[in-house]
C-alpha cells in the first residue's frame, strides 16, 4: 500500500505473495465465475486452486479446547464431515475433509456431534459419482467413508 501511495511500481509477484498470505491467514477469499455444464472457467479454476490454495502444512494449527493440533499426517486424526447421505445397501455415507492425521478402515474415531465412538468400515476417494476404495485418507484429502 505504501509503495502505491508513494507512486512506486508494484511488481506482480509482490501482489501474488500478499494474496497468498491473505488466503493462508483466512483474511482473503477468491471468487471465480464459471459454468460446469458449458465447461466455462474450468481451466481457470484448476489453475487457481493449484496456484493459490495452500498445502495443509502451510495453514495455521487447529485450536480445539485450547489445544493446538498441527496439520500433518503425524498428528491425531481430525476430520470435518460436510455431507452425510443414506445409500441403499450401503448405509450412512459420510463425505469429509481430513484436517490432520490420517484414517484407515477399521479405525475407531470419536464423533464429536454424538459424543460417541464409531468404527470406520470402508474408505473411498470420490470423483463425481464414482467411488474407489482406498486404504486411507491423509491430511488435506477429501473423501468418503462408511461407518
N, C-alpha and C positions, 0 to 999 in steps of 0.2 A: 504494500500500500504506500509506504514511504517513497519507494522508487517512482511510482506513478505520480505522486503529488509533486516530487522534485523534478519531474519531466524526464527521468531516466528511462531507458529502454528495458522492458521486462522480457526476458527470454522465455520461450515456450516451455523449456524444461523446468524452469522455476515454477511456472503456473501448474504444471502437471504434478510436481513434487508437493506443492501446497494442497492440491486437490486430493492426492493420495493420502496425505496425513490427515486431512479432514474426514475422509471416509473411514480410516482406521480408528480415529477417535470417536466416530459416531456423530460428528457435527455436520457432516455433509452427506447428502443423498443425491444420487444421479437419477435423472428422469430421461427415459428414452421413449421414442414413439416407434411403432411398427404394427404389422398385421401378419400374424402367423398363417392365416388362411391364404393370403396373397403372397406370402414369403417376402414381405417388405420389411427391411430393417433387421433381418435375422443375422446377417453377417456382421453388421454394426454391433448388435447385442453381444454376439460371441466375442468379438474383438475387445469390446468394452469390459466384459467380465474378465477376460484374460489380462488386460492391462491394469485394471483398477481394483478389482476385488481382492482383498488381502488374503494371504495364506493364514490358516488358523494360528500359527505360532507368532504372527505379527500383531494379532489382536490383543487387547489388554486381558489380564486374568479375569476369570469369572468370580464374582464375590457372592457367596451364599452363607447366610448366618455368620457374618463377619469372618468367614474362612475364604481364602483366595485359592482358586484352582487354576493351574496353568493349562492352557490349551495345547495339549500334546498327547501322543499315543500312550505315554508312560503314566499319565495322570489317572485318577479314578474316573470311571465312566460317568458321563453326564450327557444326556440326550434331551432333545426337545421334540415331543410328538406334536406335529402340526395338523394331522388329519387321521381320523380313525373311521374305518368303514367295516361293515359286516358282509363277507362274501359267502355265498352258499358253498357248502362242502369244505370250507377253509376255516371260517370263524372270523374273529376280530383281526383285522389287518391294520397295522399302525404304520404311518409314514413319519419318519423322524430325521432330524439332523443331529449328528454326533458333535457335541460341543467340545468334549475332551474324552480321552481314553479310547477304549475300543470295546466292542461287544461281539460275542460269538454265540452260536447255537448252544443251548444248554446252560448258559449263564443265568444267574438269578439276579434280578435288578429290583431296586426299590421304586415303586410307583408313588411319587410324592402327592399326587392328587387323591389317591385312595388310601394312602398310608399303609400299603401292603407290599409284600414281596411277590414278584412274578417271574416265572421261568420262561425263557425265550426258546421257542421250538424251532423256528426257521427264520433265516435272514436272507434278504434278496436285494439286488440292485433293480432300479426301475428305469425303463426307457419307454416313455409313452405308456401304452397299455401292456407292454411286455415286462415280465418279471423273470429275473435269472437268479437262481440260487447261488449264494456266495458264502464263503466261510466266516467272514467277519466284516464289520464296519469299523472304520477308524476315524479319528478326529478330523472334522471338516467334511466328512462324507454325508450324503443324503441317501437314504434307502428305506427299506421296509422290513417289518418283522411280524411274525405270527406268534401270539402268546400261547 
